[in-house]
Amino acid sequence: MAISRAQLLKELLPGLNALFGLEYARYGEQHKEIYETETSERSFEEETKLSGFSAAPVKNEGAAIAYDNAQEAFTARYTHETIALGFSITEEAIEDNLYDSLSSRYTKALARGMAYTKQVKAAAILNTGFTGGPTYGDGVTLFSTAHPLVSGGVNSNRPATAADLNETSLENAVIQIAAWTDERGLLIAAKPKKLIVPPALQFVATRLLETELRVGTADNDINAIKNNGSIPGGYTINNFLTDTNAWFLLTDVPNGLKHFVRSPLANSMDGDFDTGNVRYKSRERYSFGASDPLGIFGSSGSA
């Protein structure tokens, strides 16, 4: 449906002092704090996790050496989505000198809508990462206590019992991450990098990471999380997280959360011969997802 003069009567009349409603500030590209971005030249991308070798056994004198097999563990697929939004202006509105004001104003509104959609889709990977969300390459949800391993064991990137963000839960998460193994059960030196919180937890995060002494106690103990540099990247707020109790830790495990750009944001316009309307559109194509679930730890909170 085209924007016509009937929808913009006030702009055709004298005495109009101001137009408002489209110039609100907007949150920035918060997905860049969470995702590693790569470009793509295909309709989808796949990334396969490999299994290494197990720990070396003792070779007894005169016995044959033990040989091990390497294999693929699982494959993660990123299927790109096309995101597009547009508007058109009627020929009559253009004739009545509304073209300049409408085109400049609503192209900005297009940009706002496209940017908002990207942040919602990026945060959706975390918002739906717990029970009932989509499964990934290893066949379970992103945050699970039972990510299966080739060795027969499991890794867990969430607490056994969901916990709110506090000193104890954050310390337990750091300890749990340090216990992760590779596909063959060998310890990996995984560490947290950055805490991700919704706006409701920003003050809790500040107290936990930036105070010199322990939070909420009468003891004169140091803040071990800060003193040990357990979360060197500090914290970042994501305004598009829907659970006010959920919190997440990005880790230094490579190939975790990824954002593939198939087609970057592009704007275009053309005229329609039959109606004389001018049409505008914005379009981009991308995907958000996860390859190695050990790239992130999450807790949905106790409530």
Salt bridges, closest charged atoms under 4 A:
GLU11 OE2 - ARG105 NH1 3.34
GLU29 OE1 - LYS32 NZ 2.70
GLU33 OE1 - LYS194 NZ 2.53
GLU38 OE2 - LYS258 NZ 2.94
GLU45 OE1 - ARG42 NH2 2.71
GLU46 OE2 - ARG77 NH2 2.81
GLU47 OE2 - LYS258 NZ 2.70
ASP68 OD1 - ARG184 NH2 3.22
GLU81 OE1 - LYS121 NZ 3.13
ASP96 OD2 - ARG5 NH1 3.05
ASP138 OD2 - HIS147 ND1 2.61
GLU167 OE1 - ARG214 NH2 2.84
GLU183 OE2 - LYS49 NZ 3.33
GLU212 OE2 - LYS226 NZ 3.79
ASP221 OD2 - ARG214 NH1 3.45
ASP270 OD1 - ARG279 NE 3.16
GLU284 OE1 - LYS118 NZ 3.11
ASP292 OD2 - LYS49 NZ 3.39
